[in-house]
Amino acid sequence: MPTDEEPLRSETATAAEGDEEGTEPEDAGPEAEAAPTAGAAPAPRARPPPAPFKISTFVYLFLGFLGIWMLFDETARNAFAGALGVSPTSGGPLYFLIGFQSQYLLLTMALAGGLEMLMTAFAYNYTTDWIKAAKVQKWSQAFRKVQMEAIRSGKKDRIAALKPHQERLTRLSSEVSIAQFKGMAITYFLLILIYTWVGLVIGQASATAQTIGLGGSSIHLMQPVLSGLPIPWWFLIFSLYTVPFSLVFRRVLKHVWLQRYVREHPPAPGGVGAAA
């Protein structure tokens, strides 16, 4: 029986003596069996499971390819736009709502521009995570400053230490860009569809309806803005309608999205918001 002056020998010491005598401990335990030997290859990392298929991704791709097809194929472009109705005889849901029997073409263009920009703003707002996009932008600005300082210092260890952060930032930036491309696919399709529809409606209208007063003079909506320039007056006027609608709708929807996010994710007690 050991005394107080003679401390108990640890299991490590016992195992070391056994090695010196050419013997092994009687019970190495499961930990010893599972311990990897020196020089052994590390176990392969498990691959993450593939991302599940989403119907929304298929819709984005389909609308994007459809928009490209309509851009280069005039027959397909006119067929899709004509299905919405372009004259009193052809009928169609959109013409029934805002066609006004082709008598008020400026009003038809204004409503069509507002409807187009509202739908594209909803699509862009639905596919964009504003909080994530703002964080990535802020992180990118801060990372560029640190990276430039590391490059100026000329120290390779500082530059190498930034590589994991750069890879993570690149991955997050690509996720934000992909989300924006999804919104652009819907926007691109609607842009070509509505512009084509407006052009067909004006083209099917009477010559009297196509002539409008603008600035004390009369202009024909189908005539080019400048001679030799293939841009008719209706295209320019309709574009002027869409720009303010786009700015207003996107800002309003973004504000609503952020307000809802704040309600669903209130700041923690004692945080910056509480201190303010």
Secondary structure, DSSP 8 states (H G I E B T S, - for coil): ---TTS----HHHHHHHHHHTT---S--HHHHHHS--TT---------------HHHHHHHHHHHHHHHHHH-HHHHHHHHHTT--STTT--HHHHHH-GGGS-HHHHHHHHHHHHHHHHHHHHHHH--HHHHHHHHHHHHHHHHHHHHHHHHT-HHHHHHTHHHHHHHHHHHHHHHHHHHHHHHHHHHHHHHHHHHHHHHHHHS-HHHHEEEETTEEEETTSBSSTT---BHHHHHHHHHHHHHHHHHHHHHHHHHHHHHHHHS---TTSHHHH-
